[in-house]
Amino acid sequence: MQKKLIAIAVGATMVAAPMFAQADVKLKGQIQVELTSVDGGKNADGTNRYDTVVRQGDYNSRSRWLIDASKDLGNGLKAIGRLAFALDPSQGQDKGARDQYVGLAGNWGAVVAGRLPTPYKMNGGVKWDPFVATFMQARQQGGMSGTALGHNSFVNDVLAYVMPELGGINATFAYVASDDTDFSFGGEDWDISGTFTAGGTGKWGPVEVMLAYTKTGDPELADGTSIEAFKQAKAGIRYKGNGLTAAYQYEDVDVSGPVRADGLATGFTGSAGKFNFINLGYKFGNTLVAGNYGAFSAKQDADQDTEYAALGLKYFFDKKVTLHGGYTGIKVKGGDANPVGDKGKYNIWGIGMRYDF
């Protein structure tokens, strides 16, 4: 129980922490480099927005280094902490802070404070996409919501409680406990202090179900302009057993986020709408073959929709070294909020390697 609690608390990032029983401080990291080709999209004059753009690097934020620390305080209580930073190994770039927090964990659960991913992001979502943080991922490519209130990035000034596992159920509850937290959307920075977000997963045998919800305070611009609170909600179910994985996730969101093609701008900025995401995969030996499909339907503009599909494979040399490759297709429609140049289909081909240490 103790080990699992720490893994969940530190793990709101999905990097489990069994090392806490062995050391107080540990340096870890992940390095990924991809070689991709992107083409497609349409400019207003009918030409392609991207004409076979070939790039090497990590444009989907998989590479990072981090320090995990813990201290046994006795009586079943531990202090825990993390400092994590993103990087691009091909460009030699420091890409800024990831999750950074401090907290306490015990048989009663865990409490952490700092910069964190939301429970909305970490239940279902990025855990259910086998291609997350690669050029084939669903988030911010038309298959899942993006932004820090969806499945990208982190939120500052968060106070979170992680409950202990009860009957196969894990849940996290978080609150933005500051009056100066900024959330970027639509080219503006909004103050989202007072945001509440929660998510939980129940797992029984090969079946897993998930629920998550986020509601902001009344967002305000620097000049005091305010709008109605954002709401994000999702539910899903996944089967994983005998080498087969099948998952479905549904989202109803007020903020869908922009759409990119392997990190390249498409010009498309979505608003309120609904996402449907499906994943099917089969692992045999050291090889995983998987396919994703996702679609977004806007509430206010029927033409402001997207479609996403990915088909690829991952080869596991072992648990820490993998190769991946495949194809991603993204289709966006202009709608009233997006000019004609933001329409079109994007094709992405690529390969990549990842090493965790």
Secondary structure, 3 states (H helix, E strand, C coil): CHHHHHHHHHHHHCCCCHHHHCCCEEEEEEEEEEEEEEEEEECCCCCEEEEEEEEEECCCCCCEEEEEEEEEEECCEEEEEEEEEEEECCCCEEEEEEEEEEEEEECCEEEEEEEECCHHHHCCHHHCCCCCCCCCCCECCCCECCCCCCCCCCEEEEEEEECCCECCEEEEEEEECCCCCEEEECCEEEECCCCEEEEEEEEECCEEEEEEEEECCCCECCCCCECCCCEEEEEEEEEEECCEEEEEEEEEECCCCEEEECCEEEEEECCCEEEEEEEEEEEECCEEEEEEEEEEEECCCCCCCEEEEEEEEEEECCCCEEEEEEEEEEEECCCCCCCHHHCEEEEEEEEEEEEEC
